[in-house]
Amino acid sequence: MTVVDLAKTPGEQGALATPTASPAPVAPVAPVVPDPVSVPEQPRRIGGVSRSAVLSLTGAGASALCVTILLFGELAPFSGMLGFVVTAYLVFLAVYAVLTGFEEDGQAVRDRVMTVVLWTAATLLFSALALVVGFTAWRGKEALPHGNFFTQDMQAAGPLDPLTNGGIAHAMAGTLIMMAIALTISVPLGLACAVYLNQIPGRFSRFVRTIVEAMTALPSIVAGLMVYAVWILGLGMPKSGLAAGFAISVMMLPIVIRASDVVLRLVPGNLTEAAEALGAPRWRTVWHVVLPTARSGLATAVILGTARGIGETSPVLLTAGFTAALNADPTAGPMVSLPLAVFNFVKSPQPEMIARGFGAAAVLMTMVLVLFVIARVIGGRGPGHQTRRQARRTARASRRDVTRFAAPHTPASVSVPGLSLFEDTAPQPHDTAASAPAPGDND
């Protein structure tokens, strides 16, 4: 103990020896972090062309071309035009994805790349279609300007005759007659079968749908052989346009049924439910609600079947034979179609016959286009869209309804004694007074 401690009194020493209470620990306060400045999200631009997109496409294309030339010319033993194009396209997609990733997120990069892929596929399909149509028209330009090409047949013309002699009138007439027979058979049966599959589900409907799907891939030669065996060999009928129409209808029927069934499934169910709730029977609902709603789609189904049947060659060759003369009777004598005429023209080594073949092919494509336009006009617009003529007809019907509803309706008189419609049953004041008893009557 030090000198200072000895100088203190015992009480003070006791006070110093008594431990004092330590203050309570204070919880640490978290530092206040200022909220980051919220940046509003900018909507991503879907359509249109931006400057960065053009630069990315240009840079990716230049890079792909340089890398592919380097690979095929210096680094790798590659060769061939097809391999060059495929390699350049793959490199283009990879470089374009990298360049787009510098500015966009992963979802935008995938969207840009898939957009390029889809545009490429559409361009290839359109280019193939334009190449086929253009090549056919170019090779047939020597025969198409001649008027006799559309008005004469080949009965008096030979392979060595110039293009001023002969034509394809017999093939055009045969094609139209055969397609008319095939459409007369396949369209009613196809639409009726599609309505059955759509409106009457069940085990038998599933069986019919399976058979229809299997017939879609039926080879055309099998259909021709079936009609040849049954109609010509079995029943002893001659080869004719009628037999060819039967064979073509066999090819068209599954296409029409399948496409119509898919279209009828797209009709909203609340339309049929509303019609049935109003008391309409099933056949009236189908005729007035389901079929008009799906009219444009059904027209497309008929066009698909027509496009399948109008280009058939082998069934016509087996069932209708071949002739160079015009035959407008589908029940007697051989008949030729445009595809069969094209086949016979182009297998000849003479340039004039080849030109006739390509000209006939161009006419065939034009006929398909005309039939497509006619079907679209008959089919009309989609559900909810009216033409001007339909809108005027609807407006006139609405005005007639307004006039009819606004006309006064007087109730007819009823001749039954003691009974009158709209009769006021409340007693009148004079009737009450008259029917009241006299003061002395109660006595």
C-alpha positions as CSV (number, residue, x, y, z in Angstrom):
1,M,0.0,0.0,0.0
2,T,1.4,3.4,-1.0
3,V,1.7,6.5,1.2
4,V,-1.4,8.1,-0.3
5,D,-3.4,5.0,0.5
6,L,-2.2,5.0,4.1
7,A,-3.3,8.6,4.6
8,K,-6.9,7.7,3.7
9,T,-9.4,6.7,6.4
10,P,-10.7,3.2,6.6
11,G,-14.1,4.4,5.3
12,E,-12.6,5.9,2.3
13,Q,-10.5,2.8,1.7
14,G,-13.8,0.7,1.9
15,A,-15.5,3.0,-0.5
16,L,-12.6,2.7,-2.9
17,A,-12.6,-1.1,-2.5
18,T,-16.3,-1.4,-3.4
19,P,-16.7,-2.2,-7.2
20,T,-18.8,0.2,-9.2
21,A,-21.4,-1.0,-11.7
22,S,-20.1,-0.9,-15.3
23,P,-22.3,0.9,-17.8
24,A,-24.5,-1.2,-20.1
25,P,-23.0,-2.0,-23.5
26,V,-24.5,0.1,-26.3
27,A,-25.5,-1.8,-29.5
28,P,-23.6,-0.7,-32.5
29,V,-25.6,1.4,-34.9
30,A,-25.5,0.3,-38.5
31,P,-24.2,2.9,-40.9
32,V,-26.9,4.5,-42.9
33,V,-26.3,3.6,-46.6
34,P,-28.0,6.0,-49.0
35,D,-30.5,4.4,-51.4
36,P,-29.1,4.0,-54.9
37,V,-30.7,6.2,-57.5
38,S,-33.4,4.0,-59.1
39,V,-33.1,4.1,-62.9
40,P,-36.4,3.5,-64.7
41,E,-36.4,0.4,-67.0
42,Q,-36.5,1.3,-70.6
43,P,-38.7,-1.0,-72.7
44,R,-36.8,-3.0,-75.2
45,R,-37.5,-2.0,-78.8
46,I,-39.1,-4.9,-80.7
47,G,-39.6,-3.7,-84.2
48,G,-37.7,-1.3,-86.5
49,V,-34.1,-1.0,-87.4
50,S,-31.6,0.9,-85.2
51,R,-28.2,2.2,-85.9
52,S,-26.5,-0.3,-83.6
53,A,-28.4,-3.2,-85.2
54,V,-27.3,-2.1,-88.7
55,L,-23.6,-1.8,-87.6
56,S,-23.8,-5.2,-85.8
57,L,-25.2,-6.9,-88.9
58,T,-22.6,-5.2,-91.2
59,G,-19.7,-6.0,-88.9
60,A,-20.8,-9.6,-88.4
61,G,-21.2,-10.1,-92.2
62,A,-17.7,-8.7,-92.9
63,S,-16.2,-10.7,-90.2
64,A,-17.9,-13.9,-91.3
65,L,-16.7,-13.4,-94.9
66,C,-13.1,-12.7,-93.9
67,V,-12.9,-15.7,-91.4
68,T,-14.5,-18.1,-94.0
69,I,-12.0,-16.9,-96.7
70,L,-9.2,-17.4,-94.3
71,L,-10.4,-20.9,-93.4
72,F,-11.0,-22.1,-96.9
73,G,-8.0,-20.4,-98.4
74,E,-5.2,-20.7,-95.9
75,L,-5.9,-22.6,-92.6
76,A,-8.1,-25.6,-93.5
77,P,-8.4,-27.9,-96.5
78,F,-12.0,-26.9,-97.1
79,S,-13.6,-26.6,-100.5
80,G,-17.0,-26.3,-102.1
81,M,-19.5,-23.5,-102.5
82,L,-22.1,-25.1,-100.2
83,G,-19.6,-25.6,-97.4
84,F,-18.4,-22.0,-97.9
85,V,-21.9,-20.6,-97.5
86,V,-22.8,-22.7,-94.5
87,T,-19.6,-21.9,-92.7
88,A,-19.9,-18.2,-93.4
89,Y,-23.5,-18.2,-92.1
90,L,-22.5,-20.0,-88.9
91,V,-19.6,-17.6,-88.3
92,F,-22.0,-14.7,-89.0
93,L,-24.5,-15.9,-86.3
94,A,-21.7,-16.3,-83.7
95,V,-20.1,-12.9,-84.4
96,Y,-23.5,-11.2,-84.4
97,A,-24.4,-12.7,-81.1
98,V,-21.1,-11.5,-79.6
99,L,-21.6,-8.0,-81.0
100,T,-25.2,-7.8,-79.7
101,G,-24.1,-9.0,-76.3
102,F,-22.1,-5.9,-75.8
103,E,-25.2,-3.8,-75.6
104,E,-28.1,-6.2,-74.7
105,D,-28.8,-8.9,-72.2
106,G,-29.0,-12.6,-72.9
107,Q,-32.7,-12.6,-73.7
108,A,-32.3,-9.8,-76.2
109,V,-29.3,-11.6,-77.8
110,R,-31.4,-14.8,-78.3
111,D,-34.2,-12.7,-79.7
112,R,-32.0,-11.0,-82.2
113,V,-30.3,-14.2,-83.3
114,M,-33.6,-16.1,-83.8
115,T,-35.0,-13.1,-85.8
116,V,-32.0,-13.4,-88.2
117,V,-32.6,-17.2,-88.5
118,L,-36.3,-16.7,-89.3
119,W,-35.6,-14.0,-91.8
120,T,-33.1,-16.3,-93.4
121,A,-35.6,-19.2,-93.7
122,A,-38.3,-16.9,-95.1
123,T,-35.8,-15.5,-97.7
124,L,-34.8,-19.0,-98.8
125,L,-38.4,-20.1,-99.2
126,F,-39.4,-17.0,-101.2
127,S,-36.3,-17.3,-103.3
128,A,-37.0,-21.0,-104.1
129,L,-40.6,-20.1,-105.1
130,A,-39.5,-17.2,-107.2
131,L,-36.8,-19.4,-108.9
132,V,-39.3,-22.1,-109.7
133,V,-41.9,-19.7,-111.1
134,G,-39.4,-17.6,-112.9
135,F,-37.5,-20.5,-114.5
136,T,-40.7,-22.1,-115.7
137,A,-42.0,-18.9,-117.2
138,W,-38.7,-18.1,-118.8
139,R,-38.4,-21.5,-120.5
140,G,-42.0,-21.3,-121.7
141,K,-41.8,-17.8,-123.0
142,E,-41.4,-19.1,-126.5
143,A,-44.7,-20.9,-126.5
144,L,-46.9,-18.6,-124.4
145,P,-47.1,-15.6,-126.8
146,H,-48.8,-17.7,-129.5
147,G,-52.6,-17.7,-129.4
148,N,-52.9,-21.1,-130.9
149,F,-51.1,-22.5,-127.8
150,F,-54.4,-22.0,-125.8
151,T,-57.0,-22.7,-128.5
152,Q,-55.7,-25.8,-130.4
153,D,-54.8,-29.4,-129.5
154,M,-52.0,-31.6,-130.6
155,Q,-54.0,-33.8,-132.9
156,A,-52.6,-32.2,-136.1
157,A,-49.2,-31.2,-134.8
158,G,-46.1,-33.3,-134.5
159,P,-42.8,-33.0,-132.6
160,L,-41.1,-31.3,-135.5
161,D,-43.9,-28.7,-136.1
162,P,-43.2,-25.1,-135.1
163,L,-44.9,-23.5,-132.2
164,T,-47.4,-21.9,-134.4
165,N,-49.1,-25.3,-134.8
166,G,-50.7,-27.2,-131.9
167,G,-51.5,-26.3,-128.4
168,I,-52.8,-27.5,-125.0
169,A,-56.5,-26.8,-125.2
170,H,-57.2,-30.5,-124.8
171,A,-55.1,-30.7,-121.6
172,M,-56.7,-27.5,-120.1
173,A,-60.2,-28.8,-120.7
174,G,-59.3,-32.2,-119.3
175,T,-57.8,-30.7,-116.1
176,L,-60.9,-28.5,-115.5
177,I,-63.3,-31.5,-116.0
178,M,-61.3,-33.8,-113.8
179,M,-61.0,-31.3,-111.0
180,A,-64.7,-30.4,-111.2
181,I,-65.5,-34.1,-110.7
182,A,-63.0,-34.5,-107.9
183,L,-64.2,-31.3,-106.1
184,T,-67.9,-32.4,-106.5
185,I,-67.0,-35.7,-104.7
186,S,-64.4,-34.6,-102.1
187,V,-65.7,-31.2,-100.9
188,P,-69.2,-32.4,-99.6
189,L,-67.8,-35.7,-98.2
190,G,-64.7,-34.0,-96.7
191,L,-66.7,-31.3,-95.0
192,A,-69.4,-33.7,-93.7
193,C,-66.7,-36.0,-92.3
194,A,-64.9,-33.1,-90.6
195,V,-68.2,-32.0,-89.0
196,Y,-68.8,-35.5,-87.8
197,L,-65.3,-35.8,-86.3
198,N,-65.7,-32.4,-84.6
199,Q,-69.3,-32.6,-83.4
200,I,-69.7,-36.3,-82.5
201,P,-66.7,-37.4,-80.4
202,G,-66.3,-41.1,-79.5
203,R,-64.4,-44.3,-80.2
204,F,-65.5,-44.5,-83.8
205,S,-64.5,-40.8,-84.4
206,R,-61.0,-41.6,-83.2
207,F,-60.8,-44.6,-85.5
208,V,-62.0,-42.5,-88.5
209,R,-59.4,-39.7,-87.6
210,T,-56.6,-42.3,-87.5
211,I,-57.7,-43.7,-91.0
212,V,-57.7,-40.2,-92.4
213,E,-54.3,-39.4,-91.1
214,A,-53.0,-42.6,-92.6
215,M,-54.5,-41.8,-96.0
216,T,-52.8,-38.4,-96.0
217,A,-49.5,-40.2,-96.8
218,L,-51.1,-42.5,-99.4
219,P,-49.0,-42.7,-102.6
220,S,-50.8,-41.4,-105.6
221,I,-50.0,-44.6,-107.6
222,V,-51.9,-46.7,-105.1
223,A,-55.0,-44.6,-105.5
224,G,-54.7,-44.9,-109.3
225,L,-54.3,-48.7,-109.0
226,M,-57.3,-49.0,-106.8
227,V,-59.6,-47.1,-109.2
228,Y,-58.1,-49.0,-112.1
229,A,-58.7,-52.4,-110.5
230,V,-62.3,-51.6,-109.3
231,W,-63.7,-49.3,-112.0
232,I,-61.9,-50.5,-115.1
233,L,-60.9,-54.1,-114.5
234,G,-63.7,-55.0,-112.1
235,L,-66.7,-53.2,-113.6
236,G,-65.4,-53.2,-117.2
237,M,-65.6,-49.4,-117.6
238,P,-63.3,-47.7,-120.2
239,K,-60.6,-45.3,-119.3
240,S,-62.1,-41.9,-119.0
241,G,-62.0,-38.6,-117.3
242,L,-64.6,-39.8,-114.8
243,A,-62.3,-42.6,-113.6
244,A,-59.5,-40.0,-113.3
245,G,-61.8,-37.8,-111.2
246,F,-62.4,-40.7,-108.9
247,A,-58.7,-41.3,-108.4
248,I,-58.0,-37.6,-107.8
249,S,-60.8,-37.4,-105.3
250,V,-59.3,-40.2,-103.3
251,M,-56.1,-38.2,-103.1
252,M,-57.9,-35.0,-102.2
253,L,-60.4,-36.4,-99.6
254,P,-58.0,-36.9,-96.7
255,I,-56.4,-33.5,-97.2
256,V,-59.8,-31.8,-97.1
257,I,-60.9,-33.8,-94.1
258,R,-57.8,-33.2,-92.0
259,A,-57.5,-29.5,-92.7
260,S,-61.3,-28.9,-92.2
261,D,-61.2,-30.8,-88.9
262,V,-58.3,-28.6,-87.6
263,V,-60.2,-25.4,-88.7
264,L,-63.5,-26.5,-87.0
265,R,-61.7,-27.2,-83.8
266,L,-60.7,-23.5,-83.6
267,V,-64.3,-22.3,-83.5
268,P,-65.0,-20.9,-80.0
269,G,-67.1,-23.2,-77.9
270,N,-69.1,-20.4,-76.4
271,L,-70.7,-19.7,-79.8
272,T,-72.2,-23.2,-80.0
273,E,-73.2,-23.1,-76.4
274,A,-75.0,-19.8,-76.9
275,A,-76.8,-21.2,-79.9
276,E,-77.9,-24.4,-78.1
277,A,-78.9,-22.3,-75.1
278,L,-81.3,-20.4,-77.3
279,G,-82.9,-23.7,-78.3
280,A,-81.3,-24.3,-81.7
281,P,-80.9,-27.9,-82.7
282,R,-77.5,-29.3,-83.4
283,W,-77.8,-29.2,-87.2
284,R,-78.9,-25.6,-87.2
285,T,-76.1,-24.7,-84.9
286,V,-73.6,-26.3,-87.3
287,W,-75.2,-24.8,-90.4
288,H,-75.7,-21.2,-89.1
289,V,-72.9,-20.8,-86.5
290,V,-70.0,-23.3,-86.9
291,L,-69.6,-23.3,-90.7
292,P,-70.0,-19.6,-91.3
293,T,-67.4,-18.9,-88.6
294,A,-64.9,-21.2,-90.1
295,R,-65.7,-20.3,-93.7
296,S,-62.3,-18.8,-94.6
297,G,-60.4,-21.7,-93.1
298,L,-62.6,-24.2,-94.9
299,A,-61.8,-22.4,-98.2
300,T,-58.1,-22.8,-97.4
301,A,-58.7,-26.5,-96.8
302,V,-60.4,-26.9,-100.2
303,I,-57.5,-25.1,-101.8
304,L,-55.0,-27.4,-100.2
305,G,-56.8,-30.4,-101.5
306,T,-57.1,-28.9,-104.9
307,A,-53.4,-28.2,-105.0
308,R,-52.7,-31.8,-104.2
309,G,-55.0,-33.2,-106.8
310,I,-54.4,-30.9,-109.7
311,G,-50.7,-31.9,-110.0
312,E,-51.2,-35.7,-110.0
313,T,-49.9,-37.5,-113.0
314,S,-49.7,-41.3,-112.4
315,P,-53.4,-41.7,-111.4
316,V,-54.5,-39.9,-114.5
317,L,-52.2,-42.0,-116.7
318,L,-53.6,-45.2,-115.3
319,T,-57.3,-44.3,-115.3
320,A,-57.7,-41.7,-118.2
321,G,-55.1,-42.8,-120.6
322,F,-53.6,-40.3,-123.1
323,T,-54.9,-38.6,-126.2
324,A,-53.7,-35.7,-128.4
325,A,-57.3,-34.7,-129.3
326,L,-59.8,-32.6,-127.4
327,N,-62.4,-34.7,-125.5
328,A,-65.1,-32.9,-123.5
329,D,-67.0,-36.1,-122.6
330,P,-65.7,-37.4,-119.2
331,T,-67.6,-40.7,-119.5
332,A,-66.2,-42.0,-122.8
333,G,-62.8,-42.0,-124.3
334,P,-59.4,-41.1,-123.0
335,M,-58.6,-37.7,-121.6
336,V,-55.4,-35.9,-120.7
337,S,-54.5,-33.4,-118.0
338,L,-51.9,-30.6,-117.9
339,P,-49.4,-32.5,-115.7
340,L,-49.6,-35.5,-118.0
341,A,-49.2,-33.3,-121.0
342,V,-46.2,-31.6,-119.4
343,F,-44.6,-35.1,-118.8
344,N,-45.1,-36.1,-122.4
345,F,-43.8,-32.8,-123.8
346,V,-40.6,-32.5,-121.8
347,K,-39.5,-36.1,-122.4
348,S,-39.2,-35.3,-126.1
349,P,-35.7,-34.1,-127.3
350,Q,-37.1,-31.5,-129.6
351,P,-36.8,-27.9,-128.3
352,E,-40.3,-27.0,-129.5
353,M,-41.8,-29.8,-127.5
354,I,-39.8,-28.8,-124.4
355,A,-41.0,-25.2,-124.8
356,R,-44.6,-26.5,-125.0
357,G,-44.0,-28.4,-121.8
358,F,-42.7,-25.4,-119.8
359,G,-45.6,-23.3,-121.3
360,A,-48.1,-25.9,-120.1
361,A,-46.5,-25.9,-116.6
362,A,-46.8,-22.1,-116.5
363,V,-50.5,-22.4,-117.4
364,L,-50.9,-25.0,-114.7
365,M,-49.5,-22.7,-112.1
366,T,-51.7,-19.8,-113.3
367,M,-54.8,-22.1,-113.0
368,V,-53.9,-22.9,-109.4
369,L,-53.5,-19.2,-108.6
370,V,-56.9,-18.4,-110.2
371,L,-58.6,-21.2,-108.2
372,F,-56.9,-19.9,-105.1
373,V,-58.3,-16.4,-105.7
374,I,-61.8,-17.7,-106.4
375,A,-61.7,-19.8,-103.2
376,R,-60.6,-16.8,-101.2
377,V,-63.4,-14.6,-102.6
378,I,-66.0,-17.3,-101.9
379,G,-64.5,-17.9,-98.4
380,G,-64.7,-14.2,-97.6
381,R,-63.1,-12.6,-94.6
382,G,-62.5,-14.0,-91.2
383,P,-65.0,-14.1,-88.3
384,G,-66.2,-10.7,-87.3
385,H,-65.0,-9.0,-90.5
386,Q,-67.6,-8.0,-93.1
387,T,-67.2,-6.8,-96.6
388,R,-69.0,-3.6,-97.7
389,R,-71.8,-5.5,-99.3
390,Q,-72.3,-7.6,-96.1
391,A,-72.2,-4.4,-94.0
392,R,-74.9,-2.8,-96.1
393,R,-77.1,-5.9,-96.0
394,T,-76.8,-6.0,-92.2
395,A,-77.6,-2.3,-91.9
396,R,-80.8,-2.7,-94.0
397,A,-81.8,-5.7,-91.9
398,S,-81.3,-3.6,-88.7
399,R,-83.4,-0.7,-90.1
400,R,-86.2,-3.2,-91.0
401,D,-86.1,-4.5,-87.4
402,V,-86.2,-1.1,-85.9
403,T,-89.3,-0.2,-88.0
404,R,-91.0,-3.4,-87.1
405,F,-90.4,-3.0,-83.4
406,A,-91.5,0.6,-83.4
407,A,-94.9,-0.2,-85.1
408,P,-97.9,0.0,-82.6
409,H,-99.2,-3.4,-81.6
410,T,-102.9,-3.2,-80.7
411,P,-104.3,-6.2,-78.8
412,A,-106.8,-8.3,-80.7
413,S,-110.3,-8.4,-79.3
414,V,-111.5,-11.6,-77.7
415,S,-115.0,-12.8,-78.5
416,V,-115.4,-15.1,-75.5
417,P,-118.2,-13.7,-73.4
418,G,-117.2,-12.6,-70.0
419,L,-113.5,-12.6,-70.9
420,S,-111.5,-9.7,-72.2
421,L,-107.7,-9.2,-72.5
422,F,-106.2,-6.3,-70.8
423,E,-109.4,-5.8,-68.8
424,D,-109.2,-3.6,-65.7
425,T,-110.4,-5.8,-62.9
426,A,-110.6,-2.9,-60.3
427,P,-114.2,-2.0,-59.6
428,Q,-115.4,1.4,-60.9
429,P,-116.9,4.0,-58.4
430,H,-120.4,3.8,-60.0
431,D,-120.3,0.0,-60.0
432,T,-119.5,0.1,-56.3
433,A,-122.3,2.4,-55.5
434,A,-124.7,0.4,-57.6
435,S,-123.8,-2.8,-56.0
436,A,-124.0,-1.5,-52.4
437,P,-127.1,-2.7,-50.5
438,A,-129.9,-0.3,-49.6
439,P,-130.3,0.7,-45.9
440,G,-133.4,-1.4,-45.5
441,D,-132.2,-4.5,-47.2
442,N,-130.5,-5.9,-44.2
443,D,-133.8,-6.0,-42.3
